[in-house]
Amino acid sequence: MATGLGKTWRQLWQTMSSIKTGVILLILTVIFSAAGTVVLQRPTADADDIQRAYSPQMLRILDFLGLTDVFHSWWFVLLLVLVSLSIIAASIDRFSNSWRYFARPYKSPDDSFRRTLAQQAQIPVDDEASALAATEKIFRKAHFHPEHVVRNQRQSIFGERNRMSEMAVYIVHASLLLIFLGGIVDALYGWRGYMALERGQQSNSIELRDKSNRALPFSVRCDSAGQENYQDGTPKKWWSNLTVVDDGREVLKKQIVVNDPLVYHGVRFYQSSYGSTGKVDTLQLTATPLAGDGKPQDIDLAMNAPVTLDPDTTVRMTEFIPDYVVRDGQVYTRSAQVDNPAAHLVMQTKGKTINVWLPPIPGFAENDQSPYKFEGKDVQMAYFTGLEVSHEPGQWAVWSGVVLMAIGLAAVFYLVHIRLWAVVVRDAQGRLVLWIGGTSNKNRDVFEQKFAELVKQIQAELTAQPKPPVDLPVASMVGD
């Protein structure tokens, strides 16, 4: 039983640590992440837009498969867990050899190593000390940090550059794990919702993607909002001036646009939409008295807010219809667009109530009894700002992973680990030669050229060195 479990565990470990398994899982993750950007996602996309984009049958299939909320679906979380486990298994399986290679580099080239190294050269020399001194000078000039190594009573020079390149792949692995960790945390503990506010409105209620509501520990108020258009009238930018109210105090104010959210206590408020509520905000009128020599006066009417015209007369707006139509003796609203507006005013004058309609609607208006004539100047419609609200506690891990991945990929692609060795030996003919060898973990064609240039520099340095003096024997002069 134990043997069977051990065999199953080894097979599972080999499968999870396989590069093939990791690549397949990464490809699946990329494919489904791309699907999450192509398919309209709830609640980011408007529900009406989703229904217009897909047929009812297709929408039911997408919802059933979780493709309308990919990044919070159980199967996507499971996929992230599996690919993370595969990366961890592959890293553990290969880390010991990599660390041994990184922490204890091979520095002393013995006979067997010299015979198998692909990139090597030999330079005839006169003595060991001057040859190693010249090599050390060139290595240091080329930033290879030369190191004297003594082994078996033989001296050699070892130099290397960019040893960290050997561990760069594990930096990339760590960055992927951080990104996937952030995605898992967001899927399990994060949430997204929607909030619509009118000017002056304050709320702490968020409508989540499942149509439930979530109460925030603070409130957000919309002080103003607006839309900027291009010359052809199409929207260019939406903006909102928001205020955070926490425990009755205004703690933060910010103007947000589409890609510049307000962030407070880990909750982000993105500008999502903007539009008219179909309700009037302010109706600007000119009121002219019909009797006496009174002067016209400009007034601003808000809904059900009375305005005094004279000591005996007040007027208030009780109804505004942006696009009215009269049918069967009733006034109806045809649309929310301001195409054919009508306003119902109620005047109180000397204890009498008068209904005034602008424009006059037969059967409803009592304009002829009004002591004032009203002319419309302008109408300001009420608007709402749509805010996408999200709490993503895993974003710190995602962005940390992105930064770490940039560092790791830069090390993988731009750092080349080069190792060089130099030792003075006897060649097959018994001559004293400086043996130089080198290797690189990538870009071997480029390294071959650099190695040849390095050998030339060492030869030039050896040639430039002063020759040691030669002690000549003194001849005896014997006279006959």
C-alpha positions in Angstrom: 0.0 0.0 0.0 2.8 2.4 1.0 4.7 1.4 -2.1 1.7 2.1 -4.3 1.2 5.5 -2.8 4.8 6.4 -3.1 4.8 5.4 -6.8 1.7 7.5 -7.4 3.2 10.4 -5.6 6.4 10.2 -7.7 4.4 10.1 -10.9 2.3 13.1 -9.8 5.5 15.0 -8.8 7.1 14.2 -12.1 4.0 15.4 -14.0 3.7 18.6 -12.0 7.4 19.4 -12.2 7.5 18.7 -16.0 8.3 21.7 -18.2 5.6 20.4 -20.6 2.9 20.5 -17.9 3.9 24.1 -16.9 3.9 25.3 -20.5 0.4 23.8 -21.2 -1.0 25.3 -18.0 0.5 28.7 -18.8 -1.0 28.6 -22.3 -4.4 27.7 -20.9 -4.1 30.6 -18.4 -3.2 33.0 -21.2 -6.1 31.8 -23.4 -8.8 32.2 -20.7 -7.3 35.5 -19.6 -7.7 36.7 -23.2 -11.3 35.4 -23.3 -11.9 37.5 -20.2 -10.9 40.6 -22.2 -12.8 39.7 -25.3 -16.1 38.6 -23.7 -18.0 41.3 -22.0 -17.6 40.9 -18.2 -20.0 41.5 -15.4 -20.4 44.0 -13.8 -17.8 46.1 -15.7 -20.0 46.0 -18.8 -23.6 47.4 -18.7 -26.2 44.6 -18.5 -28.1 46.1 -21.5 -24.9 46.1 -23.5 -24.3 42.4 -22.7 -27.9 41.5 -23.7 -27.5 43.4 -27.0 -24.2 41.8 -27.7 -25.3 38.2 -27.3 -28.4 36.2 -28.0 -30.3 34.9 -25.0 -29.1 31.3 -25.7 -25.5 32.3 -26.1 -25.7 34.5 -23.0 -27.0 31.5 -20.9 -24.1 29.4 -22.2 -21.5 32.1 -21.4 -23.0 32.6 -17.9 -23.1 28.8 -17.2 -19.4 28.5 -18.2 -18.4 31.5 -16.2 -17.0 33.3 -19.2 -18.9 36.5 -18.3 -16.9 36.7 -15.1 -13.8 34.8 -15.9 -11.5 36.1 -13.2 -13.9 35.2 -10.4 -14.9 31.8 -11.7 -14.0 28.7 -9.7 -12.3 27.0 -12.6 -10.0 29.9 -13.3 -9.0 30.0 -9.6 -8.3 26.3 -9.9 -6.2 26.9 -13.0 -4.1 29.5 -11.2 -3.5 27.1 -8.3 -2.4 24.3 -10.7 0.0 26.5 -12.7 1.4 27.9 -9.4 1.9 24.3 -8.1 3.6 23.4 -11.3 6.0 26.3 -11.1 6.8 25.5 -7.5 7.4 21.8 -8.3 9.6 22.6 -11.3 11.7 25.1 -9.3 12.2 22.7 -6.4 13.1 19.9 -8.7 15.9 21.9 -10.4 16.9 24.4 -7.7 19.5 22.3 -5.9 21.7 21.9 -9.1 21.3 25.5 -10.0 22.2 26.7 -6.5 25.2 24.4 -6.4 26.4 25.8 -9.7 25.7 29.4 -8.5 27.1 29.1 -5.0 30.2 26.9 -5.8 31.5 27.7 -9.3 34.2 25.5 -10.7 37.3 27.6 -10.6 40.3 25.3 -11.2 40.6 23.8 -14.7 42.1 20.3 -14.4 43.3 18.2 -17.4 39.9 16.5 -18.2 38.1 19.9 -18.0 40.6 21.5 -20.3 40.3 18.7 -22.9 36.4 19.0 -23.1 36.0 22.8 -23.1 34.9 23.9 -26.5 36.3 27.5 -26.4 40.1 27.5 -25.6 43.4 28.9 -26.8 47.2 28.5 -26.1 49.9 31.1 -26.0 53.6 30.2 -25.7 55.1 31.9 -22.7 58.6 32.2 -21.1 57.6 32.0 -17.5 54.4 31.4 -15.4 54.5 34.5 -13.2 54.5 37.1 -16.1 51.9 35.1 -18.0 49.5 35.1 -15.1 50.2 38.7 -14.4 49.3 39.7 -17.9 46.2 37.6 -17.9 45.0 39.1 -14.6 45.5 42.6 -15.9 43.4 41.9 -19.1 40.7 40.1 -17.1 40.4 43.0 -14.7 40.3 45.5 -17.6 37.4 43.6 -19.1 35.6 43.6 -15.7 35.9 39.8 -15.1 37.0 40.3 -11.5 40.0 37.9 -11.7 40.7 35.6 -8.7 43.9 33.7 -8.0 43.2 30.0 -7.4 45.8 27.5 -6.0 45.1 23.8 -6.3 47.5 20.9 -6.2 50.4 23.4 -6.1 49.3 24.9 -9.4 48.2 28.5 -9.8 45.4 29.6 -12.1 43.3 32.7 -12.8 39.5 32.5 -12.7 37.2 35.3 -13.8 33.5 35.7 -14.4 30.8 38.2 -15.0 27.0 38.2 -14.4 26.7 35.1 -12.4 23.2 36.2 -11.3 22.1 35.3 -14.8 22.1 31.7 -13.7 19.3 32.4 -11.1 17.3 34.8 -13.3 14.8 32.1 -14.2 13.8 31.8 -10.6 13.2 35.5 -10.4 10.7 35.1 -13.2 9.2 32.1 -11.4 8.8 34.1 -8.3 7.2 37.0 -10.2 4.6 34.6 -11.8 3.8 33.2 -8.4 3.2 36.7 -7.0 0.9 37.6 -10.0 -1.1 34.3 -9.6 -1.3 34.8 -5.9 -2.8 38.2 -6.4 -5.3 36.8 -8.9 -6.3 34.1 -6.4 -6.7 36.5 -3.5 -8.8 38.9 -5.7 -11.0 36.1 -6.9 -11.6 34.8 -3.4 -11.8 38.0 -1.3 -12.2 40.8 -3.9 -15.4 42.2 -5.3 -16.6 44.5 -7.9 -19.8 46.6 -8.1 -21.5 49.7 -9.4 -22.7 52.9 -7.9 -24.8 55.7 -9.5 -24.9 59.1 -7.9 -26.7 62.4 -8.8 -25.2 65.7 -8.0 -25.2 66.3 -4.2 -26.2 62.6 -3.6 -24.2 60.7 -1.0 -24.3 56.9 -0.6 -22.4 53.9 0.8 -24.3 51.2 -1.0 -22.7 49.2 -3.8 -24.6 46.9 -6.2 -22.5 43.8 -6.7 -22.4 41.6 -9.8 -24.9 39.2 -8.3 -27.3 42.1 -7.8 -26.8 42.0 -4.0 -25.9 45.2 -2.2 -22.8 45.8 -0.1 -22.5 48.6 2.5 -19.2 50.5 2.7 -17.9 51.7 6.1 -17.8 55.2 4.6 -19.8 57.2 2.0 -19.1 58.9 -1.3 -20.7 62.1 -2.4 -20.9 63.5 -6.0 -20.3 67.2 -5.9 -20.4 67.6 -9.7 -19.8 65.7 -12.9 -19.6 66.5 -16.6 -18.8 65.4 -20.1 -16.4 66.9 -22.6 -17.1 66.3 -26.3 -15.2 66.3 -29.5 -16.2 68.7 -32.2 -18.5 66.1 -33.8 -20.4 65.8 -30.5 -19.1 62.4 -29.5 -18.0 62.0 -25.9 -14.3 62.8 -25.2 -14.1 62.5 -21.4 -16.3 62.0 -18.4 -15.3 63.4 -15.0 -16.7 63.5 -11.5 -15.7 65.5 -8.4 -16.1 63.1 -5.5 -15.9 63.6 -1.7 -15.3 60.8 0.8 -17.3 61.2 4.0 -16.1 59.0 6.9 -17.6 59.2 10.3 -19.4 62.4 9.3 -16.2 64.1 8.2 -15.0 65.0 4.7 -11.7 63.2 4.5 -10.8 63.2 0.8 -11.7 65.1 -2.4 -10.7 64.2 -5.9 -11.7 64.7 -9.5 -11.7 61.3 -11.2 -11.6 60.4 -14.9 -11.7 57.1 -16.7 -8.2 56.0 -15.9 -7.6 58.0 -12.7 -9.7 56.5 -9.9 -10.2 57.6 -6.3 -8.7 55.2 -3.8 -9.7 55.1 -0.2 -9.1 52.2 2.3 -8.3 49.8 -0.6 -11.6 50.6 -2.5 -11.2 52.1 -6.0 -13.9 54.3 -7.6 -13.5 54.4 -11.4 -15.4 56.7 -13.7 -17.6 54.3 -15.7 -20.5 56.2 -17.3 -22.3 59.6 -17.3 -25.8 60.5 -18.4 -29.1 62.4 -17.9 -31.6 61.2 -15.3 -34.5 62.6 -17.3 -35.2 64.9 -14.4 -34.9 68.7 -14.3 -32.3 70.3 -12.1 -33.0 74.0 -12.7 -35.5 75.8 -15.0 -34.5 79.4 -15.8 -37.4 81.7 -16.6 -38.2 85.4 -17.1 -41.3 86.5 -15.2 -43.0 89.7 -16.4 -45.9 91.3 -14.5 -49.0 91.9 -16.7 -50.3 94.8 -14.7 -48.6 98.0 -13.5 -45.1 99.0 -14.4 -43.2 96.1 -12.8 -40.0 95.1 -14.4 -39.2 91.6 -15.7 -37.2 89.4 -13.3 -35.1 86.3 -13.9 -35.9 83.3 -11.7 -34.4 79.9 -11.2 -36.9 77.1 -10.3 -36.0 73.8 -8.8 -38.5 71.1 -8.3 -41.1 72.0 -5.6 -39.0 74.9 -4.3 -41.2 78.1 -4.1 -39.8 81.4 -5.4 -41.3 84.7 -4.3 -42.3 87.0 -7.2 -43.9 89.8 -5.1 -45.3 90.0 -1.5 -48.5 88.3 -2.6 -47.3 85.8 -5.1 -45.1 82.8 -5.1 -44.5 80.2 -7.8 -43.0 76.7 -7.8 -42.4 74.0 -10.3 -44.3 70.7 -9.6 -43.7 68.8 -12.8 -41.3 68.8 -15.7 -41.8 66.6 -18.8 -38.7 66.5 -21.1 -40.7 65.1 -24.1 -44.5 65.5 -23.6 -47.4 64.3 -25.6 -51.2 64.7 -24.9 -53.2 61.6 -25.4 -56.8 60.7 -24.2 -56.9 63.8 -22.1 -53.7 63.1 -20.3 -50.1 64.4 -20.5 -47.6 61.6 -21.0 -43.8 61.4 -21.1 -42.7 60.1 -24.5 -38.9 59.9 -23.8 -36.2 61.1 -21.4 -34.7 63.3 -24.1 -35.4 67.1 -24.0 -37.1 67.2 -27.4 -40.5 68.7 -26.6 -40.4 69.9 -22.9 -43.2 71.1 -20.8 -43.2 72.5 -17.2 -46.1 72.6 -14.8 -46.0 75.7 -12.5 -48.3 76.3 -9.5 -48.8 79.9 -8.5 -50.2 81.1 -5.1 -51.5 84.7 -5.4 -53.8 86.4 -2.9 -55.1 83.0 -1.6 -55.7 81.7 -5.1 -54.0 78.7 -6.8 -53.3 79.0 -10.6 -51.9 76.2 -12.7 -49.5 77.5 -15.4 -48.1 75.3 -18.2 -45.1 76.2 -20.3 -46.0 76.0 -23.2 -49.8 76.4 -22.6 -51.5 73.0 -22.9 -55.3 73.4 -23.7 -57.5 71.8 -21.0 -54.7 72.0 -18.4 -53.3 75.5 -18.4 -54.8 78.5 -16.6 -52.3 80.9 -17.9 -54.9 83.6 -18.7 -55.6 83.9 -15.0 -51.9 84.4 -14.1 -50.7 87.9 -13.2 -47.3 87.1 -14.7 -46.2 86.1 -18.1 -43.4 83.4 -18.1 -40.8 82.9 -20.8 -38.3 80.0 -20.7 -34.6 80.9 -20.9 -32.8 77.6 -20.3 -33.2 74.3 -18.6 -30.5 72.4 -16.7 -31.2 68.6 -16.6 -30.1 66.5 -13.7 -27.4 64.0 -14.4 -25.9 60.9 -12.9 -22.3 59.7 -12.7 -21.8 55.9 -12.9 -18.9 54.6 -10.8 -17.3 51.2 -11.0 -16.3 50.2 -7.5 -13.8 47.5 -6.8 -11.9 46.1 -3.8 -8.9 44.0 -5.0 -6.7 43.1 -2.0 -4.4 41.1 -4.2 -3.3 43.9 -6.4 -0.1 44.6 -4.3 1.0 41.1 -5.2 0.1 41.5 -8.9 2.0 44.8 -9.3 5.0 43.5 -7.2 5.1 40.5 -9.5 5.0 42.7 -12.6 8.0 44.7 -11.3 9.8 41.6 -10.4 9.1 40.0 -13.7 10.6 43.0 -15.5 13.8 42.6 -13.5 13.9 38.9 -14.1 13.3 39.1 -17.8 15.9 41.8 -18.1 18.4 39.5 -16.4 17.4 36.6 -18.6 17.7 38.4 -21.9 20.5 40.9 -21.3 22.8 39.4 -18.7 25.2 36.7 -20.0 27.1 34.6 -17.5 30.7 34.4 -18.9 33.4 32.3 -17.1 37.1 32.4 -18.0 40.1 30.3 -16.8 43.8 30.7 -17.4 46.6 28.4 -16.3 50.2 27.8 -17.4 50.9 24.2 -18.5 53.1 22.1 -20.8 51.8 21.3 -24.2 52.3 18.0 -26.0 55.8 19.0 -27.1 56.8 20.0 -23.6 56.7 23.7 -24.2 55.4 26.2 -21.6 52.1 27.7 -22.7 49.4 29.8 -21.2 46.1 27.9 -21.6 43.0 30.1 -21.7 39.4 28.8 -21.8 36.0 30.3 -21.5 32.3 29.6 -21.7 29.0 31.5 -21.7 25.4 30.4 -20.9 23.9 32.1 -24.0 24.9 34.1 -27.2 27.8 31.7 -27.8 28.5 33.1 -31.3 29.0 36.6 -29.9 31.1 35.1 -27.0 33.4 33.4 -29.5 34.3 36.7 -31.1 34.8 38.3 -27.7 37.0 35.4 -26.6 39.2 35.7 -29.6 39.6 39.5 -29.0 40.5 38.8 -25.3 43.2 36.3 -26.4 44.7 38.9 -28.7 44.7 41.4 -25.9 46.6 39.0 -23.7 49.1 38.2 -26.5 49.7 41.9 -26.9 50.2 42.4 -23.2 52.7 39.6 -23.1 54.6 41.0 -26.0 54.7 44.5 -24.4 56.2 43.1 -21.2 59.9 43.8 -20.7 62.0 40.7 -21.2 63.9 39.4 -18.2 67.7 40.0 -18.4 69.8 37.1 -19.6 72.9 36.2 -17.6 75.7 35.6 -20.2 78.9 33.7 -19.2 82.0 35.9 -19.0 84.7 34.5 -21.4 88.2 34.3 -20.1 90.9 35.9 -22.3 94.1 33.9 -22.2 97.1 35.4 -23.9 99.6 33.2 -25.7 
